């Protein structure tokens, strides 16, 4: 039985977050948090926050040991987009898409 945590409204595009997510998929929670701590991407702190939340959910709800948890599934999906306009030449407008993401983490106990 897996325990889930979802981070909604992460202010980073899913394309940028998927690079961070690939680095920790299948790793133990402690190892994943150490990797995320030293990644240079700004989205790593948001992913770390969701991984910590999933570990806390497992510890509090199912009384699982936090040292024995492994990330079984992690994904960065597309969230809502903020559509903005920027003035362009000759009275026209260019669209700016401010993308956001939703990070889903599933953890299970090893062994």
C-alpha angles and dihedrals in degrees: 000000000000127000118220138207126181127200111201129192097022103174095226130089116259091237091061094043094052089067089058094043092053090057094062104032111127095007128125114264095246092049092046092052091051090051092047092048092063102036112114095219116104091223091065093082091056092049090047090053092055092046090052090049092052091050091049091050091053092047097046102035102037100020092237121163108255092216092061098055126115129190105243098174134012127170140172111212130181117274130192118310125224109219115211134174129225123194114251134184123301096017096301129131131227121209121236118196114206101199126204133187144216117219119203121191127186119191130187135185116259121242 
